[in-house]
């Protein structure tokens, strides 16, 4: 899960300059401010994670985060078909995606680390290495995909969300109902 979340966090940085600067004609400075705003959504999600985790179960919070990630991707896919390359829809879709990954990042790291009781340093290193490989693969994929529309990035967000939900449903232990 942590590798998928890390990949979702980073791919906007590959596709964003092409969408905003090449496709929409914004300057690099303007794109930098847009990327800062989208990155702030990621920070807000991470800052909210602790408070949300106290009000929900881990599995429910992870599912909700994956659904918001898919929603961000769906905004990008639908807008690509309905209005084409559009500042507001790209920014809203990326903002939702990065807000969700802000919540999912510490949550998925906690889920990964919570499985182990020994050799935590070694396990953390292995998890980080797998995450970086996932990020590199996703960034290479985005660099290879067409860059004149937000649709490929949107579909990637949807695919990652489906992957997260699949992993959650197949790996996280079911808990017995409370008495």
N, C-alpha and C positions, 0 to 999 in steps of 0.2 A: 504493500500500500504506500509506503513511504516513497518508493521510487516513482510510482505513478503521480503522487501529489507533487513531488519535486519537479517532475517533467512538466506538469500542468502549470506550475509557477513560472517556469523559465521560458516557455515557448513564445510568449507574447513578445519578449525581447528580440526574438528572431524575426517574427512576422511584422511586428508593429512599425518599424521604420519604413518598410516597403508599402504598407497600407497607408500610412499617414503622409510620408514624404513623397514617395513616388506616385502613389495612386491619387492622393488628395491634394498634393502640392504644398504641404506645410513645410516650414523650415525645420532644420534640425533642432533649433532652440525650442520651437513650439512643440515638436515631438517630445523633447526632453521633459517639458512641463506636463504633457499628457501622460508620459510614462511614470512621472512622479506621482500624479494623481491616481493612476491605476495601482501603482505600488503602495500608495497610502491605503487603498482598499485592502490590500494584503495585510498590512500592519493592523488595521482595524479588526480584521478577522482574527488575527493572532491574539490581539489584546482582549477580544471577547471570548476566546476559547475557554479560559478558566471559569469565567462566570457562567457560561453556557453549560460547561461540564458539571457544574454543581446543581444545575436544574434539570438535567437529563441523563439518560444512560449513555455510555460511550457509543454503543452500537447505534442508538437513535440519533445521536449527534453526528456520527460519521455518515449515516444514511442521509440526513438532512443536508450535510455539506456536499455530498455527492449529487444530490438532487439540484442544489443551487448551482453547482458546477455545470451540470447538464443544461440547466436553464440558461446560463450564460452562453453556452455553446449553441443552444437552440435560437437564442436571439440573433446570434451571428449568422447562422444558417438561413433562418427565415428572412432576415433583412437583406441578405445577399440576393435572394430570389425576388423579394418584393420591392426593394428600393435601390439595390445595388450598393456600391461603395459609399458608406455614410458615416461621418464622424460620430454622430450620437449613438448609433446602434453598435458600432465597433467598440466605442468607449464603454457603453453600458454592458455589453456582453463580456468584455475583458474585465471590467470592474466586478461583475458578479462572479466570474471565474476566479479572480484573484482574491476576492473576499472569502469565497469558500475555501480556497487553498490555504488562506491564512488560518482558518479554523482547523482544517484537516492536517496541516503540517505538524503542529505539536501533538495533535491527537494520534496520528498514525505513528509518530516516533514513540510515543508512550505505549501504544499497543505493541509495537515491535519489541521494545525493551522490556515490557511487562512479562513477556514469555520466559525470560531468562533470569536465573538467580545467581549464576556464577559467570566469571570471565566477562563481565559487563564491558570492560574496555575493548576487548577483542571483538565482542559482538557489535558494539557501537561502530567500530572501524569497518567491519564487514557490511553492516547496514548502510553506512555512509558510502562505501565503495559501490554497492549495488545501486544506490540512489544516483550517484554520479554517472554510472553507466546508463541508467534509464534516462537521465537528463540529456546526456550526449546523444543517445539514439533518437530521442524525441526532437531535439534541436536539428539533427541531421535530416530527419524526416520533414520537418517544417521548411528547412532550407531547400529541400528537393521539390516540395509541393508548389503549385502555382501561387504567385504572390499578388495577383491583381484583384483578389476578392478575399473577404473575410470568411468565406464558406469553408475552406480547408481547415483553418484554425478552429472554427466552430465545431466541425465534425470531430476534430481531434479531442476537443474538450468533452464532447458527448461520449466518445469512445473511452476516454479515461474514466469518466463518471460510471459508465457501464462496467468497466474493469474493477473499479473500486467497490461497487455494489456487489458484483460477483464474488470478489475476495471476502467481503464482509459476510455474505450469506454462507459461504463455504468454509470459512476458517474461524470466525469468532464464535466461542462457545455459547450455546443457548443457555440462558439462566432459568432456573425454576421460578415460577410465579411466587411472589411474596405471600405469606399467610395473612 
